[in-house]
Amino acid sequence: MSSLVNLTRHLLHENTYSRESLELANIINQLVLAAKLVSREVTKAGLVDILGATGEINVQQEEVQKLDVFANTTFIELLKQSPYVKAVGSEEVSDIVVFNQAHHQHSEYIVHLDPLDGCSNIDVNVSVGTNFVIFRRVSKGKKLTKADYLQAGKQAVCAGYFVYGSSTMLVYSTGGGVHGFTLDPSIGEFILSHERLQLPEASTIYSINESYYPKWGQKFRGYVDNLKKDKNTKGKIRTARYIGSLVADFHRNLLKGGIFLYPADKKHPNGKLRLLYEGIPFAYLIKQAGGYASNGQEDVLEIVPKKLHQRIPLFIGNTKDVKEAEKYL
């Protein structure tokens, strides 16, 4: 029992009980409560009338799933209760959601999130998740500015994700390494299960949707062709592992090593994944785990967003593998 470490204790201890750690602990506890509610709904999705689409189209021009709506509402409402959160950017909402209640007058944090990543896979019982990144405001006035919520990933103070699968896990970092916590449903607590996660040095895994092969540029097709023949440093041939749920693909590669690739193509010349809701959270985590994330030309953490729903190509995983992909691009 002496080895049991819950999330709050770990967060405060890792950040030496500073003022910022207390504030982040409050925000993350709100995220945790929302995640528990979403996890509960995901696990019983086949038993109640919550599966399927609402018939609406979101800001990304994608069909809105019922669980999307539930997750989005839950996370925003619970973050609104925190006196430290000034605004929330959500993949499901077209504009930044600003909190102007009295207890938010001096709030300093912005949270960006994808409330339910991979939600189209729920109907077939595939792992889905929630991605988030937290920034501190840069302006000092009462009014929120674009500079506050359009910051480069290197300015983030925390990032993480929840994955709802065979178990519910939280993986997060505040800049001192990547740590994983598994939810014990019998006591309702996230318990430290993976301390200071680091990418394995050698991996055989590559993750990509090869059905888009005809839409890729010639150089990138050549890169993927080469992957199929390439061997890692231990002489093992690479193997394809693609789930189609980004949080699940990233989580597997974080534990086993590998590279996830989502290039631009003819249909999505600027890429498809969202910089703030997917690119930056995972780029922040992969760097802390010893890896690298690129848009094909530069470090994702160096990109200053120009708009909330900006899209990018994404290449993320073991540094050597991502650098090799950059050469082809």
Number of C-alpha atoms within 10 A of each C-alpha: 4 4 7 8 16 16 22 19 11 15 21 18 12 16 16 12 13 12 11 14 18 16 19 23 19 19 22 22 17 20 21 20 16 22 26 19 14 23 22 14 18 25 15 12 17 14 10 8 9 17 20 17 15 14 10 11 13 16 13 14 8 10 16 20 21 17 23 27 16 16 23 21 14 20 24 21 13 16 24 23 16 18 20 21 28 27 25 22 25 23 24 22 15 13 14 18 16 16 19 15 11 9 15 19 16 15 20 20 22 24 27 24 26 25 30 28 24 20 22 21 14 21 12 8 14 17 24 25 26 26 27 25 28 25 23 21 22 16 13 11 10 11 11 19 13 15 14 19 25 19 21 19 27 16 15 20 17 22 26 24 28 29 23 26 16 10 12 22 25 25 22 27 24 22 16 13 18 24 24 21 21 20 21 13 12 6 7 10 17 21 20 20 16 16 12 12 18 20 21 16 15 17 23 21 21 22 23 20 15 14 7 15 14 11 15 17 14 12 13 19 17 12 16 18 11 11 20 13 10 15 15 15 11 9 10 12 15 17 17 16 18 19 18 17 19 22 24 22 21 22 18 16 24 25 14 16 22 31 28 25 22 21 25 23 18 12 11 14 13 15 19 18 20 19 28 32 26 25 24 27 28 33 26 29 28 26 21 22 23 18 25 25 28 25 26 24 13 12 17 27 24 14 18 16 18 12 13 21 21 15 22 25 23 26 29 31 31 26 21 14 21 23 20 12 22 16 12 14 15
